[in-house]
């Protein structure tokens, strides 16, 4: 069956009639194509920060859990994920099976000794970290380095991170970093990383530099602010003060990043999977215009990750909605159809 969709394609809201020619869209009419849905068209939702495949911290990757997590994403309209860190090497079907989203990943996390979750990630000697990151990026296109961790932990030195960026780029890949401390954010921007994950406590004065050099921000806003009430109940310690202060300021930082022209990527970083609409709503609640919040979870994220939108020759992914989601975010929770690889899956 040839899938056909019709409606108003975002981001421009222009009318379009698309046919799935295998795994690609075409505007050339295909005889006997089945019009599966019409309405408002998104080029598939994107979760750019998710870690499927393990239910508990430190546990190994489980294929059955991985498949269930990916199906939850797809049911929510997510047709593309980026996993900046996995609990192990994924199976061959990851990102390829017809009933799962397309997927990019950065392999296992790369962290410093004494940091990150026990049982997860690699902890090379600092001098060897750039080589490890470059080898990973050459294999999958991305590497992920945890450059800071708990309150009071050392931040990865900028010269090591800068070398990692140089070697990853030479290998044809990109480098994402985990940072939730001001010093880590400063190191990440100075080193010219490709994306900062979380970015809590990032100095707003660095946003213009990020925009100029193309460093994206994946703020994982909903999970950070969602933890705020719980952290406020913790005993008064320097670590608690750091988190409460950073999480409280995080929505304003994200809105300022959008205003400064930083590329924002929507990511959930939490279980259960399939909660990308929560992140979109959190972005809007922070003051990000709905059009920009949707772009962070759809067309802008797809473009940043190397995937075209609803145009001839683009990957045949789409979400069809009953209403313009820029005016009614609730439409995202009730998609009329979800299409991936030219097949209707929901």
HELIX and SHEET records of a PDB file:
HELIX    1   1 UNK A   63  UNK A   75  1                                  13    
HELIX    2   2 UNK A  126  UNK A  140  1                                  15    
HELIX    3   3 UNK A  158  UNK A  170  1                                  13    
HELIX    4   4 UNK A  182  UNK A  191  1                                  10    
HELIX    5   5 UNK A  204  UNK A  206  5                                   3    
HELIX    6   6 UNK A  207  UNK A  213  1                                   7    
HELIX    7   7 UNK A  221  UNK A  226  1                                   6    
HELIX    8   8 UNK A  228  UNK A  232  1                                   5    
HELIX    9   9 UNK A  238  UNK A  260  1                                  23    
HELIX   10  10 UNK A  276  UNK A  285  1                                  10    
HELIX   11  11 UNK A  290  UNK A  296  1                                   7    
HELIX   12  12 UNK A  299  UNK A  304  1                                   6    
HELIX   13  13 UNK A  329  UNK A  334  5                                   6    
SHEET    1   A 7 UNK A  24  UNK A  26  0                                        
SHEET    2   A 7 UNK A  14  UNK A  21 -1                                        
SHEET    3   A 7 UNK A   3  UNK A   9 -1                                        
SHEET    4   A 7 UNK A  34  UNK A  42  1                                        
SHEET    5   A 7 UNK A 318  UNK A 321 -1                                        
SHEET    6   A 7 UNK A 337  UNK A 340 -1                                        
SHEET    7   A 7 UNK A 343  UNK A 344 -1                                        
SHEET    1   B 3 UNK A  45  UNK A  47  0                                        
SHEET    2   B 3 UNK A  78  UNK A  83  1                                        
SHEET    3   B 3 UNK A 102  UNK A 105  1                                        
SHEET    1   C 4 UNK A 142  UNK A 146  0                                        
SHEET    2   C 4 UNK A 174  UNK A 179  1                                        
SHEET    3   C 4 UNK A 195  UNK A 198  1                                        
SHEET    4   C 4 UNK A 216  UNK A 218  1                                        
END                                                                             
